[in-house]
Amino acid sequence: MSLPDRYMRELPPQIVDGISAYVREKESLFSPFAAKTSDAVRRYNKKPADIRTPYSRDTDRIIHTKAYARYIDKTQVFYLVRNDHITHRVLHVQIVSKIARTIGRSLRLNEDLIEAIALGHDIGHIPYGHTGEECLSEICVEHGIGPFRHNVQSLRSLQDIEDCDLTLQVADGILCHNGERYDDQIRPAMEKDWEVLDREMRDLSAHGDDFAPMTLEGCVVRFADTIAYIGRDIDDAREVGFIPRDLDLPGIVRTTLGDGTPVIIDTLIKDLIEHSDSVAEPVISYSDRVADALQALKEFNYRNIYHNENIVAQKKRIMNMYRTVFPRYLEDLGGERRDSRIFTDFTDAPWISGRYCSGATDEELVRDFIAGMTDRYFLARFREMVFPAEYDGKFG
């Protein structure tokens, strides 16, 4: 059973007891360092417990947010490309979840926690992918609210804007998911509480510091994030013609990881399972040989895909779009233009936390409104501001 909290009803005690017994039996098979249901802690705990485990409830809360629904039209890498066969965020997080749960099951970790972190980790990504993130970050710094970080924004969206009251373990995994970093080994930083998490969020926002997740499950998702995109991005680049289909991968990649996305994913997953430890000493790790090959593959992707001139060439135009949209909404807030989209579609929307709106500055509200937009919605708002209005009329 998986329903939003408002639909839950009390069940007979014998059913609840049976579910509890099942959870206890399942968790008795976990590794010593797996996150247990009894470990879960919420900041507010405003809603009563139900038959779901705390981490499963977090998954449901995440997938029922408006932000999750907008995954469907958020670019993974190739923005402004008309091709229905390339990866968007909604597919990416599903692949991350699947890979991470496969690894977690083999290491006897908590799959409910893994799923919640995986499905929520990229909600903070904004229109036009990492290029959009660079543009918005520059504008945010100019307005005195610090750089933009998509992992911080993911947690801000779920924790503050839509007030999901996630568990500490899920919130931490989302904040510390940074799959763009090169990691060959991660040891969880287990001793965290809400005060530590809030401090890490501030440090990440201001300086881009990197922190290890507090759970092995969070570490697994961080590795799975890289596994999910590293080969898929090559397939997508070939699909849209950014790189030729016959472009060879580096020799170390072909001999160590394989020469196709399915083989590469399989090799990375199996190597990670083999060289990680969830029993004696908590660590998630690749072998040295595979770590070196993965680093070579990342360098190949940056050189041929992420820094591809077809992508880089659009940055100036995208920056112009951001520099048009951001100040306009800032003016609308300052002028109390209640018919502006930032009021009708954001601050006045019933799903936005009133506590968040009352505590945010105008600059922060504009940042968060833009960050939550899909590519299509962002383009529509830009056109609305720049192009002349059309209307249906009659001659004579």
Residue pairs with C-beta under 8 A, 6 or more apart in sequence:
1 51
1 52
2 52
2 56
2 59
2 60
3 60
4 60
4 61
4 64
5 47
5 50
5 57
5 60
5 61
8 50
8 51
11 51
15 51
16 51
19 51
23 37
23 53
27 34
27 36
27 37
27 110
29 108
30 36
30 108
30 109
30 110
31 107
31 108
31 109
31 216
31 278
31 279
32 278
32 279
33 188
33 216
33 278
33 279
33 282
34 108
34 109
34 110
34 216
34 217
34 278
35 55
35 109
35 110
35 113
35 169
35 215
35 216
35 217
36 110
37 53
37 54
37 55
39 169
40 53
40 54
40 55
40 167
40 168
40 169
41 167
41 168
41 169
42 54
42 165
42 166
42 167
42 168
43 165
43 168
43 194
44 165
45 165
46 165
47 165
50 57
52 60
53 112
54 167
55 110
55 112
55 113
55 115
55 116
55 167
55 169
55 170
56 112
56 115
56 116
58 116
58 120
58 164
58 166
58 167
58 170
59 112
59 115
59 116
59 119
61 158
61 164
61 165
61 166
62 68
62 116
62 119
62 120
62 123
62 158
62 164
62 166
63 119
65 123
65 157
65 158
65 162
65 164
65 351
66 162
66 349
66 351
66 372
67 123
67 157
67 158
67 161
67 162
67 372
68 119
68 120
68 123
70 372
70 373
70 374
70 377
71 88
71 89
71 90
71 93
71 122
71 123
72 88
72 90
72 374
73 88
73 374
73 375
73 376
73 377
74 88
74 89
74 90
74 122
74 125
74 126
74 127
74 374
74 375
75 88
75 89
75 125
75 127
75 128
75 129
75 132
75 375
76 86
76 87
76 88
76 89
76 91
76 92
76 129
76 229
76 233
76 236
77 86
77 87
77 129
77 130
77 229
77 233
77 236
77 237
77 305
77 306
77 311
78 86
78 236
78 237
78 240
78 242
78 311
79 127
79 128
79 129
79 131
79 132
79 314
79 375
80 128
80 314
80 375
81 240
83 239
83 240
85 239
86 236
86 239
86 240
87 95
87 229
87 232
87 233
87 236
89 122
89 125
92 122
92 228
92 229
92 232
93 118
93 119
93 120
93 121
93 122
94 119
95 228
95 232
96 118
96 121
96 221
96 224
96 225
96 228
97 114
97 115
97 118
97 119
97 224
99 224
99 227
99 228
99 265
99 269
100 114
100 115
100 117
100 118
100 217
100 220
100 221
100 223
100 224
101 111
101 114
101 115
101 118
102 269
103 109
103 220
103 223
103 224
103 269
103 272
103 273
103 276
104 110
104 111
104 114
104 217
104 220
105 111
106 273
107 216
107 220
107 273
107 276
107 278
108 278
109 216
109 217
109 220
109 278
110 215
110 217
113 169
113 170
113 173
113 215
113 217
113 218
114 217
114 220
114 221
116 166
116 170
116 173
117 170
117 173
117 174
117 177
117 217
117 218
117 221
118 221
118 224
120 154
120 158
120 166
120 170
120 174
121 151
121 154
121 173
121 174
121 177
121 221
121 225
122 150
122 154
123 153
123 154
123 157
123 158
123 174
124 149
124 150
124 151
124 152
124 153
124 154
124 155
124 156
124 157
124 371
125 133
125 150
125 153
125 154
126 132
126 133
126 136
126 148
126 150
126 153
126 370
126 371
126 372
126 373
127 370
127 373
127 374
127 375
127 377
127 378
127 379
128 135
128 314
128 318
128 375
128 378
130 306
131 311
131 314
131 315
131 318
132 318
132 322
133 148
133 150
134 315
135 315
135 318
135 319
135 322
136 148
136 322
136 326
136 367
136 370
136 371
137 147
137 148
137 149
138 319
139 322
139 323
139 326
140 146
140 147
140 148
140 363
140 367
141 147
143 326
143 330
143 363
144 363
145 361
145 363
145 364
145 367
146 205
146 206
147 205
147 206
147 208
148 367
148 371
149 204
149 205
149 208
151 174
151 175
151 176
151 177
151 178
151 204
152 175
152 201
152 204
152 205
153 368
153 371
154 174
154 175
154 177
155 171
155 174
155 175
155 201
156 368
157 368
157 371
157 372
158 164
158 166
158 171
158 174
159 165
159 166
159 171
160 353
160 355
160 356
161 352
161 353
161 356
161 368
161 372
162 351
162 352
162 353
163 353
163 355
163 356
166 174
168 192
168 193
168 194
168 197
168 214
169 214
169 215
169 217
169 218
171 197
172 192
172 197
172 213
172 214
172 215
172 218
173 213
173 214
173 215
173 217
173 218
173 221
175 197
175 200
175 201
175 204
175 211
176 200
176 210
176 211
176 212
176 213
176 214
176 218
176 222
177 213
177 218
177 221
177 222
177 225
178 210
178 222
179 222
179 223
179 224
179 225
179 226
179 228
179 229
181 210
182 295
182 298
183 222
183 223
183 226
184 285
184 286
184 288
184 291
184 294
184 295
185 283
185 284
185 285
185 286
185 291
186 212
186 213
186 219
186 222
186 223
186 283
186 284
186 285
187 212
187 219
187 282
187 283
188 212
188 213
188 214
188 215
188 216
188 218
188 219
188 282
189 211
189 212
189 213
189 214
190 214
190 215
190 282
191 214
192 214
200 209
200 211
203 209
203 211
204 210
204 211
212 219
213 219
213 221
213 222
216 278
216 282
216 284
219 284
220 284
223 272
223 284
226 294
226 298
227 265
227 268
227 269
227 272
228 265
230 264
230 268
230 294
230 297
230 298
230 301
231 260
231 261
231 262
231 264
231 265
232 261
233 301
233 305
234 243
234 249
234 261
234 301
234 305
235 261
237 243
237 304
237 305
237 308
238 244
238 245
242 304
242 305
242 308
242 310
242 311
243 304
243 305
243 308
247 304
248 254
249 259
249 297
249 300
250 296
250 297
250 299
250 300
252 292
252 293
252 296
253 259
253 264
253 293
253 296
253 297
253 300
255 293
256 267
256 289
256 290
256 292
256 293
257 263
257 264
257 267
257 268
257 290
257 293
257 294
257 297
258 264
258 266
258 267
264 297
267 290
268 286
268 290
268 294
271 286
271 287
271 290
272 284
272 285
272 286
274 287
275 285
275 286
275 287
276 283
276 284
276 285
277 283
277 285
286 294
305 311
321 378
321 379
321 382
322 370
324 382
324 385
324 386
325 370
325 378
325 381
325 382
325 385
326 366
326 367
326 370
328 385
329 340
329 341
329 342
329 366
329 369
329 370
330 362
330 363
330 366
331 337
332 340
332 342
332 343
333 340
333 342
333 343
333 362
333 365
333 366
334 362
337 343
338 344
338 348
341 381
341 384
342 365
342 366
342 369
345 369
346 352
346 365
346 368
346 369
346 372
347 357
347 365
347 369
357 365
360 368
370 378
373 381
